Amino acid sequence: MKIPPHLQKGDTIAILATARKNIDDNLKPAIDLMRSWGLEVVIGKTIGLDNNQLAGTDAERAADFQHQLDNPNIKAIWCVKGGYGTVRIIDLIDFTKFKQHPKWIFGFSDVTILHSYINQMKIATIHGAMPITVAKATPETIESLRKALFGESLKYEIPFDAANKLGNAKGEIVGGNLSILYSLMGSNAQIDCKGKILFIEDIDEYLYHIDRMMMSLKRCGCFEGLNGLIVGGMTKMRDNEIPWGKNANQIIEDVTKGYSFPILYNFPAGHFRDNRALIFGKQVSLELNEKNSKLTFE
């Protein structure tokens, strides 16, 4: 796995939109944060574009991403928000130069498409806070993103959760938003789970949808050879008038009950204020015992 060069003071990052539009004047907290870290910020041409839900046309979003991807002066690309739309441009982008000179791509939610696609190229990415979430993010969220970008030691220790399936595991960590991972099945960006630690999170889904998506991952063989599973936030889940009968974590437990890999529930990453950074594609060790849970990036 290639690890892009870690950022240094004086480097320049680009903020752009690959999916939903960002037409509000809301980037000052993110820009101020980057500058406090000694970084310069370039605002992409897609910021401010308005094409119904999207930040401009597919061609405009792809062109902005391509420009920043190929620009040697840009050391990282920060996706402004998620929503929907990145899948519409992924096949319009030429990653040839990027493969030769990788740089950090970071964000979460709909950015999972970029994570999965780029991780298939054996290049690491960062699942973490986005510009529009900076203002409300916890200090732990911000500090974890800084450590990930600047190459400092990254490890997490969280309290014991009775729902966890105890055990230890090692492997590359991959994953992202469950709905997006599900939507990529059968494509050239389908996640490869063999020998990996899989992270999943989601928001605003019906509980039976969680069951459907987990069953699909199971049936496509994702859990065969999986070394471990980390479940982040399952936020604002919905139910039908006739209840499904299980919450999101219970659904995941039910679908995975025939497997022996350890499972960490309620990890602080996802669609909420405490969204700790994860370096997808990097080797990690996962330790779950009756005292606490540890996730360490090697």
C-alpha positions in Angstrom: 0.0 0.0 0.0 1.4 3.4 -1.0 1.1 6.1 1.8 1.0 9.6 0.2 3.6 12.1 1.6 2.4 13.5 4.9 1.8 17.2 5.0 4.3 19.8 6.1 3.9 23.4 7.1 3.8 25.5 3.9 1.9 22.9 1.9 -1.2 23.7 0.0 -4.5 21.8 0.1 -7.6 22.2 -2.2 -11.2 22.3 -1.0 -13.7 21.3 -3.6 -17.0 19.6 -4.2 -17.5 16.2 -5.8 -21.1 15.8 -5.0 -23.7 18.1 -3.3 -23.4 21.8 -3.8 -21.9 24.2 -1.3 -23.2 27.6 -1.9 -23.2 29.0 1.6 -20.5 31.1 3.1 -19.5 28.4 5.6 -15.8 27.6 4.9 -14.1 30.1 7.2 -13.7 27.7 10.2 -12.1 25.0 7.9 -9.8 27.5 6.2 -8.8 29.0 9.6 -8.1 25.6 10.9 -5.8 24.7 8.0 -4.0 28.0 8.3 -3.5 27.4 12.0 -1.7 24.2 11.0 0.6 26.2 8.7 -1.2 25.1 5.5 -2.3 27.2 2.5 -5.8 26.7 1.1 -7.1 26.8 -2.5 -10.8 26.9 -3.1 -11.9 24.8 -6.1 -14.1 26.1 -8.9 -16.9 23.8 -7.8 -17.5 25.7 -4.5 -20.4 28.0 -5.1 -21.7 26.2 -8.3 -25.4 25.4 -8.2 -26.9 22.6 -10.3 -30.0 21.6 -8.4 -28.6 19.3 -5.7 -25.1 19.1 -7.2 -22.1 21.4 -7.3 -22.2 22.0 -11.0 -22.4 19.5 -13.8 -20.7 16.2 -13.8 -18.1 17.6 -16.3 -17.5 20.7 -14.0 -17.0 18.6 -10.9 -14.7 16.1 -12.7 -12.7 18.9 -14.2 -12.2 20.6 -10.9 -11.1 17.3 -9.2 -8.8 16.5 -12.2 -7.1 19.9 -12.0 -6.4 19.6 -8.3 -5.4 16.0 -8.7 -2.8 16.7 -11.4 -1.5 20.0 -9.9 1.8 19.2 -8.2 1.5 22.2 -5.9 -1.6 20.7 -4.3 -0.6 18.2 -1.6 -4.1 17.1 -0.5 -7.7 17.3 -1.6 -10.4 18.0 1.0 -14.0 17.1 -0.2 -16.3 19.8 1.2 -19.4 17.6 1.8 -21.1 14.3 0.9 -24.7 13.8 -0.1 -24.7 12.2 -3.5 -22.9 12.6 -6.8 -19.3 11.4 -6.6 -20.2 8.2 -8.4 -21.3 10.2 -11.4 -17.8 11.5 -12.0 -15.5 8.7 -10.9 -15.2 7.2 -14.4 -14.5 10.7 -15.8 -11.3 11.1 -13.8 -7.8 10.0 -15.0 -5.8 8.8 -12.1 -2.5 8.2 -14.1 -0.5 11.0 -12.6 -2.0 10.4 -9.2 -0.8 6.8 -9.1 2.7 8.1 -9.8 2.5 10.9 -7.3 -0.3 10.2 -4.8 -1.6 12.8 -2.5 -4.1 12.7 0.4 -7.8 12.6 -0.5 -9.9 13.1 2.6 -13.6 13.3 3.7 -16.3 10.8 4.5 -19.9 9.8 3.6 -20.3 10.0 -0.2 -16.5 10.3 -0.4 -16.5 6.5 0.3 -16.6 6.1 -3.4 -13.2 7.7 -3.7 -11.9 5.8 -0.7 -12.9 2.4 -2.2 -11.8 3.2 -5.7 -8.4 4.6 -4.6 -7.7 1.9 -2.1 -8.1 -0.6 -5.0 -5.1 1.2 -6.5 -3.2 0.3 -3.3 -3.1 4.0 -2.2 -4.2 5.1 1.2 -6.9 7.8 1.9 -8.3 9.4 5.0 -11.8 9.0 6.3 -12.4 12.1 8.4 -14.1 15.4 9.0 -15.1 17.6 6.1 -14.9 21.4 5.8 -18.6 21.9 6.6 -18.3 19.8 9.8 -15.3 21.5 11.3 -17.2 24.2 13.2 -19.1 21.6 15.3 -16.5 18.9 15.5 -15.1 17.8 18.8 -11.5 18.6 19.7 -10.7 14.9 19.4 -12.0 14.8 15.8 -9.8 17.8 14.8 -6.7 16.5 16.5 -7.1 13.0 14.9 -7.3 14.6 11.5 -4.2 16.7 12.1 -2.3 13.6 13.2 -3.4 11.6 10.2 -2.4 14.3 7.7 0.9 15.1 9.3 1.9 11.5 9.9 1.9 11.4 13.7 1.1 8.4 15.7 -2.6 7.5 15.6 -4.3 5.2 18.0 -7.6 5.0 19.9 -8.6 3.5 23.2 -12.3 3.5 23.9 -14.4 2.1 26.8 -15.6 -1.5 26.9 -19.0 -2.1 25.1 -20.9 -5.2 26.1 -22.1 -5.6 22.5 -18.5 -6.2 21.3 -17.3 -9.6 20.1 -14.0 -9.9 21.8 -10.7 -10.8 20.2 -7.7 -9.4 18.4 -7.1 -8.8 14.7 -4.6 -7.2 12.3 -5.0 -6.0 8.7 -5.5 -3.1 6.4 -8.5 -1.0 7.4 -11.0 -0.2 4.7 -14.6 0.8 4.4 -16.8 3.8 4.9 -20.5 4.5 4.5 -22.4 1.3 4.3 -25.0 2.5 1.8 -22.2 3.6 -0.6 -20.2 0.3 -0.2 -23.5 -1.5 -1.0 -24.0 0.6 -4.1 -20.5 -0.2 -5.4 -21.0 -3.9 -5.4 -20.3 -5.4 -8.8 -18.3 -2.4 -9.9 -14.6 -1.8 -10.3 -14.7 0.0 -6.9 -16.3 -2.9 -5.0 -14.6 -3.2 -1.6 -12.0 -6.0 -1.1 -12.5 -7.4 2.4 -10.2 -10.4 2.4 -7.7 -10.1 5.2 -9.0 -6.7 6.1 -10.5 -4.8 9.0 -13.8 -3.4 7.7 -15.2 -0.1 9.0 -18.9 0.8 8.4 -21.2 3.6 9.4 -24.5 5.1 8.1 -27.2 7.7 8.6 -30.9 8.1 8.0 -31.6 4.6 6.8 -34.5 2.3 7.5 -33.5 -0.6 9.7 -34.6 -3.2 7.1 -32.3 -1.4 4.7 -29.4 -2.1 7.1 -30.4 -5.7 7.1 -30.6 -5.8 3.3 -27.2 -4.2 2.9 -25.5 -6.4 5.4 -27.0 -9.5 3.9 -25.7 -8.4 0.5 -22.2 -8.0 1.8 -22.5 -11.4 3.3 -23.8 -13.0 0.1 -21.0 -11.4 -2.0 -18.4 -13.0 0.3 -17.2 -9.9 2.1 -17.3 -11.6 5.5 -15.3 -14.7 4.3 -11.8 -14.0 5.2 -12.6 -10.7 7.0 -10.2 -10.2 9.9 -12.3 -7.8 11.9 -15.3 -5.4 11.8 -15.6 -1.9 13.3 -19.1 -0.4 13.5 -19.2 3.4 13.7 -22.2 5.6 14.1 -25.5 4.3 13.0 -27.2 7.7 13.2 -30.8 8.7 13.0 -32.0 5.2 12.0 -35.7 4.9 11.0 -38.2 2.1 11.3 -41.5 1.2 9.6 -45.0 1.3 11.1 -44.5 -2.4 11.7 -41.2 -2.5 13.6 -38.2 -4.5 12.2 -37.6 -5.7 15.7 -33.8 -5.0 16.0 -31.7 -1.9 16.1 -28.8 -1.4 13.7 -26.1 -3.0 15.9 -28.4 -6.0 16.6 -29.0 -6.4 12.9 -25.2 -6.4 12.3 -24.7 -8.9 15.1 -27.4 -11.2 13.7 -26.0 -11.2 10.1 -22.4 -11.8 11.3 -23.1 -14.4 14.0 -21.7 -17.3 12.0 -18.3 -15.7 11.8 -15.4 -15.6 14.3 -13.9 -12.2 13.6 -14.0 -9.6 16.4 -16.5 -6.8 16.2 -16.1 -3.3 17.8 -19.4 -1.4 18.1 -20.0 2.3 18.6 -16.6 3.4 17.4 -16.5 7.3 17.4 -16.6 7.9 13.6 -19.5 8.7 11.3 -22.2 11.3 10.9 -21.8 13.1 14.3 -19.6 15.6 16.0 -17.0 13.0 17.3 -15.8 11.7 13.9 -12.3 10.4 14.5 -10.0 10.1 11.5 -9.2 6.7 10.0 -6.4 6.0 7.5 -7.9 3.6 5.0 -5.4 1.2 3.5 -3.0 1.4 6.4 -2.2 -1.6 8.6 -3.9 -1.6 12.0 -4.2 -3.8 15.1 -7.6 -4.2 16.8 -7.7 -5.4 20.4 -11.1 -6.0 22.1 -11.1 -7.2 25.7 -13.4 -6.9 28.8 -11.6 -3.7 29.9 -11.4 -1.5 26.7 -11.0 -1.5 23.0 -7.8 -0.4 21.1 -7.3 0.5 17.5 -3.7 1.2 16.6 -2.3 2.4 13.3 1.1 0.8 12.6 
